[in-house]
Amino acid sequence: MKIASLQPSVSVTLARLGCLDALVACTRYCLDAAPELRDRGVAVVRDSWSVTDEELIAVEPDVVIASVPYRNEALAAILKAGCPVLALAPHSLADIEQDIRLIAAVAGAPDRAERVIAEMRQEIDAVRQRVGRRSHRPLVYCEEWGKPLIHSQLWVKEMVEAAGGEFLGQPGKQTTAETVAAADPEVVIAAWCGAGDRVPLEKLAARPGWERMRAVRECRVYCIADELLNTPAPTLTEGLRALEAALDDGLSSEARGLRRICESPRAAERV
């Protein structure tokens, strides 16, 4: 089976399943998420938002696996290329588990899916057990995009709760700086889609009214690398560990992809 992957979540899942040999094409973002692809000579195509039919015809995949976000023109291009397509749109952790099963089945390794899913569940349960003894669940504002302000997705809400916090707002919905300020969260997590770990935390904390929020006053404003929190794949467990550290006031220095605002308004430090 020759697979064209149009999102990093697909390529990361194939890597965890041990099925990278099936890939004939992926996006440049996949190369960042799964660096082991760089030496495999895999063709690089555009993603589910901008791929063209010419790109897909050139690599002759047996199947295209795409995932959110989509654009109508890109979906039309996939169909025009005449390739079978598996289009994924997960919302919850349960959806992501099911997508792992679907990807494994397409790759011809259905038996490997349950192992990957079991490992994810084990790590999530371990975090739940570690934080279960805490007497306080901090209110957490998670931001997927900053203009307009958009709450993180449902699976992030589920991970915040697993890490011992209370998720502020409705997952995936727009909000305003005023609404967030009025709720007065104790922790702010910014993971902007496509921004990696480069969210400007000082500018974010300087929004009108935010100087009075507990999270800003106590310097509990964090960036978690986009690929660890927004990529619906087995790597979400690393994002969960970063969330756990942030909710524990950043005491863990071993959480990859976590950055905390400094007391100085002009600098940020690695946690």
N, C-alpha and C positions, 0 to 999 in steps of 0.2 A: 504494500500500500504506500503510495507516494502522497505525502501530505503537504499542503501549503498552509502555513500558520499566519494568520493576519493580526494576531494580538500576542503580547508577551505572556499573558496568562496561559495561552495554549502551549507555547514553547516551553515555559517553565514546568507545566504539568507533564509534558512529554519527557522532559529531562528527568523529572522525579520518577517517572514510570520506567526509565531506562529505554526509551523508544526514540531517541534523537536520530537514529539511522533512517527513520521513516521520513524525515523532513527533507523536502527538495526546495522549499522557499520559506522565508520568514521576513519579518520587518527589521529595520535597523534598531528599533526599540527592543526587539527580542534578543539582539546581540548584547545589549547592555544587561538585560535580565538573566540571560543564560550565556555567559562569556565563552563557554566550551563550544559554542556553535561557530566561533570565529575561524577555527582551523578546519572546518568540515566542508568548505567550499559550497555552502548553501546559498542559493540565489537570494538576493535581497529585493523585496517588493514593498509597495506601500501597504498601509493597514486598512482596517475595516471602514475607515472614514474616507479614504482617498484612492484605493487600489483601482487599477484599470484592467479592462479585459485583455489588452495586449500583453500586459505583464504576466497574467495567469496563463494565457495560451502559450507563451514562450516556455514556461517551465513544465507544462503538461502534467499537472497533479491529478491523482485519482480522486482526490477530495480536497475541498477547501474548508478549513475550520476558522470561523470568524467569531468575534465576540463584541459586546458593547464597548465603546459607543459606535453606532452605525450612522451612515449618511445614505439617503435614498440613491444617490448617484453611484455610490460604491456597491450597494447591493445589486443595482441594475447591471453594473459591470461584471459582477461575479456570475450572474445568471446569463449574461450575454456570452461569457466565455464558455458556457456549456458544461461547467464542472459541477458535479454533485457538491452540495454545501451543507455543512452542519453549522447552524447559527445559534450561538449561545447568548443568553441574557440573564445571568444569575442575579439574585437579590440577597439571598440568605446563605448562611453556612451550609444548610442542607442542600440548597441549589448547587453550590460549588462542589459538594460531594458527588451529586448526581452528574455534574459535568465531567468530573474526573472519571467516572464510570463510562460515560459516553466516549470521551477521548481515548480511553484505554481500549474500548471495544473497536473503535475505528482503526486504531493502531495495531490491532490483532493481539492484544495482550490483556484481555479482560480480567484475568486472574490477579494481575498486579495492582489493580485499582483498590481492592479492599485493604491491601497492605499499606498503601499510601494514606488512605482514609483513616485507618486504625492509628497510624503514627500521628496524624493531625489531632485526632480525638484525644490521644494519650497526652499530648503536649497541652492541649486546652484544659483537660481535666487536672493536670498537674498545677497549672496556674490557678485554677479555681480553688484547689485545695490549699495552696500557699496563701491566698488572700482571704480565704473563708473565715479566718479567725479575726479579721479586722472588725472593729466595732462601728466604723464610719465608712460610708460609701460616698465619695466626693462627687459633686455635680460636674460633669465634663462636657464642654462644648467642642465638638469635632467639626472641622471645616474642610470641605473638599474643594471649594473654590472661593475666591475672595472678591470677585466682581462679576455678577452679584454674589452675595454670600450664600453658599449652599451647604447644608448639613451633609455629613458623610453618609455612606450607604448603610443599608440594614445590617450587612455582615459586620460593619464596624461597630454599630450599636451592640450587636451580640458579643463582640470581643471586648468592648468597654465593660459590659456587664460581667463577663468572665474574669476580667482583670480587677473587679471589685468597685467599679464606678457606676454612676447613674448617667445615662445619656440624655443630653439636653435637646429637646426639639424633635421634629419628625424627620427620619432618615430620608436623604435625597431631596428634601424640599428647600426652597429659598427662605431666607430669613433676612433680618436687618440688624445693623450694629446696635440700634436702640433696643431691639427685642432681646438680644444677647446680653447687653449691659443690664437691662432690667432683671434678667434671671440671675445675674451675679454668679457665674460658674466659678468653681474653685480651681479648675484646670482647663486650659485651652490647648487643644491639639490641632495643628494645621498640617494638612497633607494635601497639597494642591495637585490635581491631576497634571502630569507632564512637567512638574517643577522639580522633581527629584527631592533633594533636601535643601533647596535654595529659597524657601519661603522667607521673605523679609520680616522677621519677627518684631523688630522695633517699630516698623511702620504699622504692622497689624495691631500692636499694643497701643499705638497712638490714636486709634480711632476715637471719635468724639464720645465721651462718657466712659470709655474703657479704663481710664486711669483710676476710677473708683472701684473697679471689679476686684474681687479677692484674688483672682488668678494673676492679674497684672501687679497688684500691690505686693504680692508674695513671690513674684517672678516665677510663676508656674505656667509659663507659656512655652510650648514646645513645638518643634517641627519633627514629624516622623517622615522618613523618606517615602515618597509617593509609591514606589514599587513594593514596599513592605505592607502598606495599608490598603491601597486601591487596586492591587492586582489580585483578582479572584482565583487564587492558585494555592498550592501547598505552602508557599513562602509566607502566607499570612501568619503563620505561627511565629515568625520573627517579628512581625508587626505587633503581635500580641505581647511578646516579651518587652518590646519598647513601650507599649501602653502600660504594662505592669510597672516598669521602672518609673514612668512619668507619674503614675498615680501614687507611687510610693515616694513622691517628692524627688524623683531622680536619684535616689540613693544608690542604685545599681550602676556601676561604671562599665558593665559588660554588654549593655543593650546596643546592638548595632542600629545605625540609622536614626538615632535620637539626638536632637540638639535642643538646648535650652537657652532662653533669653537670659542675658546677664542683668545684673543690677544697673549697669551702665546702659543708657538708652542707645548707645552707638555701637555696641558690640554684642556678639553672642559667643557662647562657649560650647564646646563639645561635652556631653555628659558621658 
